[in-house]
Amino acid sequence: MAPPSPPRQASSAPSSREPPAWSRELSALVRLATPLAAARIGFILLGVVDTAVVGRLGESALGAVGIANSIFYAIAMLGGGLVMGVDPVITQALGAEDEPLAARGFWQSLWLALALSLPMSLLAICAPVIFDPIGVDPQTAELATVYLWSRVPGLALMLVYTAFRTLFQAHGVTRPMVVGVIVANLVNLPLNILLVFGDQGLADAGLPTLGVPALGIVGAGITSSVATLLQLLVVVVALVQRLPEAARVRPPERQLLVKAARVGSPIGLQRLAEMGLFSVTGLAMARIGTRAVASHQVVMTLVTATFMVPLGVSAAAAVRVGRAIGAGDVRAARRSGFVAFGLAGAVMAVAASSMVLFPRTLAAIMTDQPAVLDAAVGLLAIGAWFQISDGLQVVAAGALRGLGDTQFILYANVAGHYLLGLPLGLVLGFSTTLGARGLWWGLVVGLTSVAMVLVIRFARRTLRPVERL
């Protein structure tokens, strides 16, 4: 009998050349996060265009849009967070190769979105009652009210779109979101100009007039709703074409809806707390003055645009971590989270540098009002400080969402923002000469504390096995 052949060394060569696990994870994360971030940047670009167009109407209009949007997005974040309660259920089901459960989870999020549409819309309609008690001047309050009401039809569309987005990103199918936001942006600018300025906008562009009246900021609100509708139509078509299993209608299921509510309630409240922080800050700006509100809106639009990149990374981290937990691989989940932290930190360091080096150039994109521009430059210098913290906290929240650990995210946000950051900001804003800049320093402290706590929480949770939802 011939002696056994020695092991072939050549067979081990390919594995020695294989990239390390963290490198493969980074590649997978970038492939998923890039289109998700692009879709979110495109979504924010819609708001940038709104702000840039309305900014030509003057300080009061710009301030009114800022106040109204802070309320609108706070409500949208609350409802959207509740809809996202099924997110870890879907991702973990796909990690366990349970496609039917993922499809059922999607339909529960869709039923939830439809059920929430009416109460969330009513909340937005009634929200202007707070303008007078908090000291918003009558002219700005009137403009903010009509703009907010013009955006209400888009709220239900946004909640339904959130359910579709959760399903697509869990499957790694990102093209429909990118196509949808491209279509919306192609329509947004010309429709904005037409509805805000009417025939005068067409005449200024050298185009024939159509007899369209100038609707002012109401036109910008209507355009936003149309843009959301276009994005929703694209993903509905894509669902039928790309995910036929999920396209089959499933009835509401009490057990899954209860689980979605249990996981999603902290997500919605956390998103409300975070967005509410910026809303309260925007309303506090109104007590300082119209110029402070306008400059705050300019800088918030810019930092929100940069925030979309780590938000895309956060969504990708939630998917990667959730799938790893579904597959029973907590080490892979831990690796996914920490690679996502590094990616978000690097991106936001670049964003912070651009704000320090080119503040006036960036602010000039949003406004041509000299006084507002000067005030915005001062706020941008402070906004640069919390770019990395803001990126890390949202990615850590996404990673924890993948684990199904949503309650702690809520507690950390409430404590960091409302027990530390906001009180400090109010003291600095109204008890010192810092004014608007003091309010922004409070944001820096709050976001930094939340980021530290959430990263530590993820690091500790992934040192031991994590059960599926």
N, C-alpha and C positions, 0 to 999 in steps of 0.2 A: 504493500500500500504506500502510495506516495505521501511524503510528509505534508502537513497542512501548509498552504501558502502563507507567507507572511502578510500582514496587513499592508494594503496599498497606500503608500504615503500620498500619492497624487489625489486621492479622493478627499483628503482633508484640505487641499489647497483652496478650493472655492470658499469654504467657510472661513478660512483665515483672511480672505480678502473681503468678506462680507462686512458692511458698515456696522458699527456698534449699535446697540439697541436704541440708545438715545437719538442717534443720527437718523435711524429709520423712523422713529417716532416724530422727529422734527419734520421730516419730509412729508409724512402722512398728515401731520397737523397743518402744515403750510398749504398742502393741496386742498384741504377742506376749508381752512380758515380764509384763504385768499378770496374765493368767490363770495363767501358769506360776508366778509368785510367789504368787498366791492359793492355788494347789494345794499349794505347798510350805509355806505358812503353815498351811494346813489340816492338812497332815501333821504339822507340829510341834505344832499344837494338840492332836493326839492325845497326844503326849508331855507337854505341859503339863498336860493333864487327869490323866494317869497320876501325874505328880509331885504335883499338888495333892491328889489322892485319897490316895496313899501317904503324903504329908507329914503326914496326920492320924494315922498310925500311930506317929510318933516319929522321933527322930534316926537310930537304927540302920537302920530300914527305908528312910528317905530316902537315907541314905548308901549302903546296899546297892544300891538301884536306880541311883544315880549311878555306882557302880563297874561294875555289870553292864552298864549301857547304854553306858558308854565302851568296853567290850570288844566288845559286840554290834555297835555302829555302826562300830567300826574294822574288824571282819571284813566287815560289809556293804559298807563303802566300798571295801575291797579287791576283793571280788567284783563289785560294781557298776561299778567303774572298768574292770575287764577286759571286762565286757559292753559298756561305752560305747566300746570301741575301734572299733566300727563307726559311731559317731556322725558323724565327719567324712566317712566314705565315703558315708553316706546323704545328708548335706546337700550335699556337693559333687556327687553324682550328680543330685540334684534341681536344683541350679543349672545343670547341663549338660542338663537336661530328659531325663535317662535314668531314667525311672520303673522299668523292670524291674530295673536294677542296685540301686536303692534298696530294692525289695522283697526282692531276694536278700540284700542286706545285713542287713535286719531279721531274716530267718530265721536267718542265721548268728549274730546276737546272741542269738536265742532258744535255738538249740542250745547255744551257749556257756553261757548262764544255767543251763540244765538240767544240763549237765555239771559245772558248778561247785557246784551245790547240795549234793551229798553231801560233798565235802571241806570246804567252808565250814562246814557244819553240824557235822561232826566236830571241826573246829577250835574252834567255840564250846563244844561239849560238854566238850572237854578243857581249855579255858582256865582254869577255876578252880584248877588245880594251882599257879598262880603266886601265889595269895593268901597262902599261908603264908610263902613265901620273902621276899615284899616287905613283910611285917609287918602285913597286914590283921587286925584283931582277930577272934577265932573267931566271935563272934555275927554280926558284919557279914558275914564270909566265908560263913557258912552261908546267910544270907538272900540274899546276892548270887548264890550258886550256884543255889539253887532258882529264883530269878527269871530268871537267864540261861537255864537249861534250859527254862523255860516259854515263852521267846521263840523257841527254836530252830525250831519249825515255821513261823514266819513268815519265816525267813531265805530259804528257797527261793522263797517267794511274792514277796518283795521283789526278788530278782534277776530273776525273770521279768517282774515289773512294770516294772523298769528298761528292759528291751528294748522293751516296748510304749511306754513314755513317750518313749524316744529317737525312735521312728518317728513318733509323733503330733506331737511338737513340731517335728520337721524339716519336716513338711507344714504346720505352722501350725494344726493341728487341736488345740485346747486344751480344748474343752468336756468331753470324756470324763474328763480328769484332775480338773477342777473338780467335776463331778458325783460322781465316785468318792469324792473326799475329803469332800464334803458328806455323802454317805450314811454314810461311815465315822464321821464326827463325830457324826451323829445317834444312832448306835448306841453310840458309845464311852462317853459319860458314864454313861448308865443301866446299861449292862452292867458298867462298872468298879465302880460303887457296889454292884451286886448281887453280883458275884463277890468283891470285896475284903472287904466287910462282911457279906455274906450277908443273912439275914432282918433283922438289926439295922438295916442300911441302909435297907431298905424300911419298917421300923417307924418309924425316925426321920423319914422323908419322909411319914409318914401313909398309907402304902400297905399293902394286905393282904400278909401273908407267904406265901412259896411253898415253905418248907422247904429253902431253899438254904443250905448251910453257908458260913461265912466262910473264904475261901481266902487272905486276906492278899495279900501282894505277888505270889503265884502267879496270883491272879485278874487282876491288872493285866497280867501277861505274856500270859495266855491272851486277854484282850481285845485286846491289840495285834495278835496273830496273826489274830484274827477281822476286825479293821478292815482289815488288809492284804489279806485274802482278798476282802473286799467291793470294795475298789478294783480289784483284779485282774479280778474278774468284770465290772465295768462297762466296762473297756477292752477286754476280749475281745469283748463284745457290740458295742462301738463299732467294732472292727476290721472285723467282718463287714459292718456297715451302712455305714461311711464310707469304708473303703479296701479294696474287694473285690479289687483287684489284689494287694495285699500279703497278703490273707487266704489266698491259694492256697499250699499247703504247698510249700516248696522243700527239696531235700535239702541236707545239709552239703556245702560246697565247700571243698576244701583251700586253694586260693589265697586266697579271701576270709577264711577262718579264720586263716591265717598272717598276712595283713595286719592283721586285727583284733587278733591277739595282739601284733604288733609295735607298733601304735599304742596298744592298750589297756593293755599291761603297764605302761608309764610312768604312765598315768592311774591305774590301780589302785594302784600303789606310791606315787604322789604323794598320792592320797586317803588311803591308809593312813598315810603319813608325817604328813599334816596331822591326821587324826583320832587317830593314835597319839600325837601331841604332847599333845592334850587328855586322852587316856587316861592317859598317863604322868603328866601333871600331876594328874589325879584320883587316881591311885594314890599319888602323893607326898603328896597331902593326907591320905591314910589314915594316914601316918606321923606327921602333925601331930596328928590326932585326929578323932573322929567329927563334932564340930561343924564342923571345917574342911571335911570331905567334904560334909556336908549343905549348908553355905552355898555351897560351890563348885557343887553340883548345882543349887541355886536360881538362881544367877547364870548358869550355863551354859545352863539352860533358857531364860532370858530373852534372852541374847545370841544363842542359836541361833535363836530366833523372829525377831529382827530380821535375822539373817543370811539368812533365807529370801528376802527381797526382792532383795538383790544376787545370790543364787543363781539366782533366776528371770531376772534380767537377764543373768547369765552364760550360762544356757542359750539365751536369745534371741540373745545376741551370737555364740555358737558357730554358731547356725543362720544368722544374717545374714552373718557372715564366711564361713562354709563355702559358702553359696550364691553369694556374690560371687566366691569363688575358683573355684568350678565354672563360673561364667559367664566367667571370665578377666578379671575387673575388680578388680585389686588396689587401685585408688584407692577404690572403693566399700567394699572390705573394711576399709581403713584408716579410712575415715569411720565405718563401723559400730562399730569398736572404740573409737574416741575418744568418740563420742557415748555409748556404753555406760558408759565410765569416768565421764563427767560426770554421767550419771543416777544411777549407783550412789553416787558421792561425795555428791551432794545428799541422797539418801534417808538415807544413813548419818549425815550431819551432823545431821539431824533426830532420828534415833534416839539419837545421843550426847547431844544436848541434853536429851532426855527423861530419860535416866539421871542426868544431873547435877542436873536440877531436881526430879525426883520419885523418888529412889531407894527410899525406904521404902514408898511406895505401890506401886511395881512389885514389890518383894520380898515384900510382904504377900500378893500374889496366890498365891504359891507355898507359903507356910508361915505358921503361926500360933504357932510356937515363938519366944519372945522372944529367946533367946540366938542362935539361928540367924539370926533377922531382923537383929539388930545386926551380926553378922559379914558377912551378905550385903550390907548397905548399904555397908560399906567396900570390898568387892570390886567392886560396881557402879560406884563412882567411878573405879576403874581400868579396868574394862571399857569405859567410855565412850571412853577414849583410843584403843582400837584399832578402833573401829567403822568409821571411814573406811578405814583400812588393810586391814581384813578384807574390806570390800566391794570395794575396788580389786583386791586380789590374786585374789579368786575370779572377778571379771569378766575380768581380764587372762588368767587361766588358760583361761576359756571362749573368749575371742577367739583365743588361741594354739591351742586345740584345733580351732577352725574352720580354722585354717591347716594343721592336721596336725602341728604342732610340739609334741609331747607330752614328749619326753625332757628338754628344757630345763626344763619346769615341775617335773619330778621333781628335777633337780639343784638348782634354786633353793630348793625347799622343804626338801630335806635340809640344804643349807648354812645357810639362814636360820634354820631351827628347831632343828636338832640340833647345829650348830657354834656358834651364837650365842645364840639365844633360850633354849633349854632349859638349857644350862649356866649362863647368867646367872641364870635363875630359880631353879635349885637352890642356887646360891651365896647369893642373896638370901633364899631361903626357909629355909635351914638354917644359914647362917653369920651371919645377922643377926637382929634382933628382928622383922623384917617378917613372917616366917611365911608364911601363905597369900597375903598381899598381895605378897610377894616373888616367889612363883611366877607370879602374874598379871602382874607387871612384865616377867618374862621372855617371856610371851606377847606383850605389847605390842611389845617389841623385835623378836622373830622375825617377827611378821606385817608389821610396817612395812618391814623389810628385804626380805622376799619381794615385797611389793607394788611397791616401787620397781624391783626388778630385772625383774619380769615386764612392767611397763608399758614400760620402756626396751626390752626385748627385742621386744615387739610393734611399737613405733615403728620400730625398726631393720629388722625383717623385712619390713615393708610399704613400705619405700622402694624395693624392687625386685620384679620378678615372682615369683610363688609358683606352683610346679607343683602340679597336682592329684594326689591320692593314686591 
